[in-house]
């Protein structure tokens, strides 16, 4: 019997979960940034093997929520622990374990499925530092396996895939062979634009930006796909940062985003970007709905 099931990638912000997801599915379906809280919702990506299928679920980094946005993000990550067949806890091996890691590991106490510890970023640490880290990690949870790897270089990723597949239930493929992700095209487009905003604004705009697709015009898609987007910022002083002197910054953002969008969609793209100040968008339920951030699920009464 082939094996098939869901594997959740959880961990703290910047552990490298999205880079790992992209590496395993072989296509970029999650944006990547060195800024925390880049991933804001669950992203599903499927990969087929000769003996089965794994449906990976990338999740937002687990952290202390300070806004409604953060509450939704953390809830989306924690909820997957009750829905998958295997959990992969991704840890940044180049950092020292702290309270945040203890908090994440405590969430695993009620998990009834196998949990695999992934020690990521081994390409930037010495091998000698991994052994004491493994010994300490074994006190967090009875892990089914510990897999050191580098999502950036691909070293060790194939071993993780084999370990995850071995812990999947015997079952037929969940999705058709040509299925890649559940992300809607307009969501992927908005995320690509947001990634370019993060890349070009560096530390000037931490995680106070969002991108909404106002219009996704594919009436003549074979010739030209027209996208109209709004970039949200929280303060009036942040608006000129995104626009730049004489509009040079938003032109760079738009050019880089358009080139990647054209490659992704396989057609010419017209991209219109506008910047709007929305002071409290991270706490605005309507805006969060517009951005596609999932709502927290109602808690069952005990």
Phi and psi in degrees as a GROMACS rama.xvg file:
@    title "Ramachandran Plot"
@    xaxis  label "Phi"
@    yaxis  label "Psi"
@TYPE xy
-71.3827  166.907  UNK-2
-116.773  144.509  UNK-3
-156.938  144.706  UNK-4
174.616  -172.419  UNK-5
-106.23  138.704  UNK-6
-126.333  120.509  UNK-7
-92.247  134.919  UNK-8
-101.746  110.154  UNK-9
-123.18  166.551  UNK-10
155.84  -177.627  UNK-11
-76.6861  165.06  UNK-12
-57.7947  144.314  UNK-13
68.0485  21.5907  UNK-14
-78.2584  -16.3166  UNK-15
101.29  22.8918  UNK-16
-65.0591  -44.2353  UNK-17
-68.7462  -38.7274  UNK-18
-61.0459  -40.409  UNK-19
-66.1425  -43.2335  UNK-20
-58.6486  -49.7933  UNK-21
-59.6077  -39.5165  UNK-22
-63.5832  -43.5648  UNK-23
-73.1172  -40.4041  UNK-24
-82.2111  -15.6056  UNK-25
82.8229  3.75797  UNK-26
-139.234  144.605  UNK-27
-77.776  106.097  UNK-28
-117.725  -4.88413  UNK-29
-129.559  132.021  UNK-30
-71.5935  155.082  UNK-31
-128.532  136.641  UNK-32
-152.519  154.784  UNK-33
-83.5664  3.63978  UNK-34
-92.1932  141.998  UNK-35
-66.6479  157.858  UNK-36
63.2418  32.89  UNK-37
-70.2268  -47.0428  UNK-38
-79.8473  126.788  UNK-39
-117.055  -4.18138  UNK-40
-150.704  171.819  UNK-41
-74.4434  137.033  UNK-42
-124.616  122.555  UNK-43
-99.5069  132.91  UNK-44
-139.309  129.96  UNK-45
-107.446  146.443  UNK-46
-137.18  135.695  UNK-47
-100.086  142.954  UNK-48
-125.954  169.088  UNK-49
-61.0834  -31.0353  UNK-50
-117.055  23.3756  UNK-51
160.06  -165.91  UNK-52
-145.384  136.234  UNK-53
-115.654  130.743  UNK-54
-104.977  105.249  UNK-55
-81.9226  141.067  UNK-56
-123.137  102.458  UNK-57
-79.1776  138.917  UNK-58
-127.78  158.151  UNK-59
-62.4339  151.377  UNK-60
-62.9324  136.893  UNK-61
-82.3588  124.349  UNK-62
-152.673  175.631  UNK-63
-74.0481  117.86  UNK-64
-76.7002  131.313  UNK-65
-116.659  -13.7381  UNK-66
-134.591  168.627  UNK-67
-60.1511  -34.8824  UNK-68
-57.4533  -49.4508  UNK-69
-63.5877  -38.0186  UNK-70
-59.7743  -46.1451  UNK-71
-63.1136  -41.5814  UNK-72
-62.7709  -51.0564  UNK-73
-64.6685  -39.1825  UNK-74
-61.6966  -39.4448  UNK-75
-62.5008  -36.0347  UNK-76
-72.9424  -48.0283  UNK-77
-65.4385  -36.1957  UNK-78
-60.0047  -32.5655  UNK-79
-65.8034  -23.3354  UNK-80
-61.9782  -23.3742  UNK-81
-99.0451  3.38627  UNK-82
-122.087  -8.71392  UNK-83
-109.507  172.086  UNK-84
-95.0314  -25.6414  UNK-85
-144.53  142.886  UNK-86
-113.105  132.058  UNK-87
-111.381  109.801  UNK-88
-86.9499  111.15  UNK-89
-92.9074  122.381  UNK-90
-121.299  136.343  UNK-91
-77.6896  104.299  UNK-92
-69.2416  -10.3955  UNK-93
-87.6559  -0.583978  UNK-94
-115.687  162.384  UNK-95
-89.5098  137.756  UNK-96
-59.4599  139.723  UNK-97
-135.626  -163.89  UNK-98
-63.2315  -34.6986  UNK-99
-62.0603  -38.2057  UNK-100
-69.802  -35.826  UNK-101
-64.4577  -38.777  UNK-102
-63.4145  -45.3251  UNK-103
-63.3369  -44.0173  UNK-104
-64.6616  -31.9461  UNK-105
-65.8913  -28.3811  UNK-106
-66.2458  -19.0509  UNK-107
-83.1931  -7.5417  UNK-108
-60.948  -34.6489  UNK-109
-94.8943  4.62754  UNK-110
-77.6898  130.427  UNK-111
-102.84  2.55092  UNK-112
-106.125  162.805  UNK-113
-59.0162  141.189  UNK-114
-120.303  126.286  UNK-115
-107.895  129.297  UNK-116
-89.6474  125.17  UNK-117
-108.547  114.291  UNK-118
-93.33  98.6845  UNK-119
-89.8077  163.014  UNK-120
68.9977  37.3252  UNK-121
-70.3367  -10.5712  UNK-122
-74.0591  -11.9945  UNK-123
-117.827  12.985  UNK-124
-130.112  160.547  UNK-125
-81.4321  150.337  UNK-126
-63.5391  -30.1763  UNK-127
-64.6928  -26.459  UNK-128
-81.9061  -13.3389  UNK-129
-75.7452  -37.4465  UNK-130
-61.0367  -50.5161  UNK-131
-63.7929  -30.4753  UNK-132
-66.9299  -41.169  UNK-133
-63.0871  -42.4964  UNK-134
-62.4972  -40.4551  UNK-135
-70.1579  -38.2432  UNK-136
-66.0388  -30.513  UNK-137
-65.0414  -15.0566  UNK-138
-83.9939  -15.6988  UNK-139
-74.0132  -41.9181  UNK-140
-165.234  149.419  UNK-141
-76.0934  79.7914  UNK-142
-65.5689  142.826  UNK-143
-69.577  -27.965  UNK-144
-166.13  157.165  UNK-145
-122.741  121.873  UNK-146
-122.576  108.541  UNK-147
-77.6522  138.833  UNK-148
-160.686  174.101  UNK-149
-128.907  110.45  UNK-150
-66.3897  -28.2336  UNK-151
-70.2688  -41.5004  UNK-152
-98.0806  -20.536  UNK-153
93.7678  -6.79066  UNK-154
-62.5931  121.248  UNK-155
86.1265  -7.07148  UNK-156
-66.5303  -38.1644  UNK-157
-63.181  -34.4155  UNK-158
-65.5046  -40.8645  UNK-159
-60.4278  -42.723  UNK-160
-61.4631  -40.0293  UNK-161
-66.4219  -41.1215  UNK-162
-62.7302  -45.4056  UNK-163
-63.4344  -42.364  UNK-164
-65.3527  -36.5615  UNK-165
-63.8934  -26.6658  UNK-166
-94.8419  3.14303  UNK-167
-79.6194  150.737  UNK-168
-70.6975  156.296  UNK-169
-70.8328  119.167  UNK-170
-167.245  160.646  UNK-171
-77.4777  165.256  UNK-172
-56.7272  140.04  UNK-173
-79.5635  -40.4007  UNK-174
-116.845  158.363  UNK-175
-59.8473  160.479  UNK-176
-61.1879  -30.5318  UNK-177
-90.8351  4.4821  UNK-178
-75.7777  134.947  UNK-179
-115.811  -53.6449  UNK-180
-150.672  159.551  UNK-181
-92.9738  -0.107974  UNK-182
-70.0988  126.369  UNK-183
-66.5019  151.265  UNK-184
-59.9826  -39.4197  UNK-185
-67.6156  -31.7839  UNK-186
-69.2659  -44.5879  UNK-187
-61.2876  -39.4842  UNK-188
-63.8238  -44.6758  UNK-189
-63.0412  -38.0838  UNK-190
-68.3089  -37.4508  UNK-191
-63.304  -41.9996  UNK-192
-63.5629  -43.8642  UNK-193
-63.6324  -36.6854  UNK-194
-60.3809  -41.3347  UNK-195
-69.5235  -33.6597  UNK-196
-62.6519  -45.4789  UNK-197
-62.7611  -42.073  UNK-198
-65.0856  -41.3534  UNK-199
-85.9735  -26.4941  UNK-200
-90.9773  -9.12501  UNK-201
52.6058  -127.699  UNK-202
-84.9256  -1.73736  UNK-203
-71.4214  -30.2745  UNK-204
-127.736  96.1161  UNK-205
-60.799  -84.48  UNK-206
-136.175  36.5722  UNK-207
-99.5816  16.7942  UNK-208
-115.697  154.201  UNK-209
-148.516  158.567  UNK-210
-128.459  128.312  UNK-211
-116.467  137.749  UNK-212
-86.4286  111.646  UNK-213
-79.6301  -36.397  UNK-214
-149.324  130.486  UNK-215
-119.715  88.8583  UNK-216
-94.5572  105.674  UNK-217
-114.892  28.1564  UNK-218
-63.008  -30.6792  UNK-219
-127.765  50.8003  UNK-220
-58.4092  -36.9915  UNK-221
-61.4439  -27.3771  UNK-222
-102.83  -40.9334  UNK-223
-159.243  125.746  UNK-224
-100.533  124.492  UNK-225
-105.521  123.472  UNK-226
-123.071  128.673  UNK-227
-117.084  119.219  UNK-228
-125.829  151.12  UNK-229
-117.365  128.815  UNK-230
-97.9095  117.765  UNK-231
-89.7039  135.95  UNK-232
-127.245  163.542  UNK-233
-93.5324  -24.217  UNK-234
-128.84  149.706  UNK-235
-60.5018  -33.0131  UNK-236
-69.1744  -17.9806  UNK-237
-84.1879  -20.5751  UNK-238
-60.8605  -48.6374  UNK-239
-65.2652  -21.4898  UNK-240
-65.3752  -43.4215  UNK-241
-73.577  -37.3705  UNK-242
-75.3291  -41.6627  UNK-243
80.8102  170.704  UNK-244
-69.9208  119.577  UNK-245
67.225  16.7881  UNK-246
81.1621  12.8465  UNK-247
-67.4513  -35.0947  UNK-248
-68.5418  -47.9214  UNK-249
-68.6758  -25.4434  UNK-250
-67.492  -42.1485  UNK-251
-65.4861  -42.8808  UNK-252
-60.0824  -47.1328  UNK-253
-64.1239  -40.9949  UNK-254
-64.6348  -47.9319  UNK-255
-63.2829  -42.1192  UNK-256
-65.6268  -42.7744  UNK-257
-62.8977  -42.0223  UNK-258
-62.0429  -42.3226  UNK-259
-71.1533  -37.0019  UNK-260
-63.7976  -40.0486  UNK-261
-64.8241  -38.5189  UNK-262
-67.2112  -40.4133  UNK-263
-69.1273  -46.2829  UNK-264
-87.4421  -13.9055  UNK-265
69.9492  30.999  UNK-266
-154.948  166.969  UNK-267
-67.3972  145.476  UNK-268
-128.298  130.929  UNK-269
-100.248  124.04  UNK-270
-122.69  119.38  UNK-271
-109.679  120.599  UNK-272
-115.574  132.47  UNK-273
-129.448  151.161  UNK-274
-113.49  130.951  UNK-275
-132.887  138.278  UNK-276
-87.1877  123.676  UNK-277
-132.275  91.1599  UNK-278
-53.5824  -33.8137  UNK-279
-127.881  39.5547  UNK-280
-65.0387  -27.2821  UNK-281
-70.9764  -15.6917  UNK-282
-111.294  2.79827  UNK-283
-93.0672  109.954  UNK-284
-60.739  -37.9161  UNK-285
-65.7122  -43.3954  UNK-286
-64.9153  -41.1365  UNK-287
-62.9929  -37.7249  UNK-288
-63.4479  -42.4776  UNK-289
-62.3681  -34.5675  UNK-290
-81.3951  -7.04586  UNK-291
82.6222  15.7838  UNK-292
-76.797  121.683  UNK-293
-63.679  144.903  UNK-294
-76.5415  148.291  UNK-295
-60.9512  140.256  UNK-296
-80.0793  145.714  UNK-297
-59.1675  136.202  UNK-298
-80.7815  137.891  UNK-299
-73.5793  138.176  UNK-300
-76.071  136.71  UNK-301
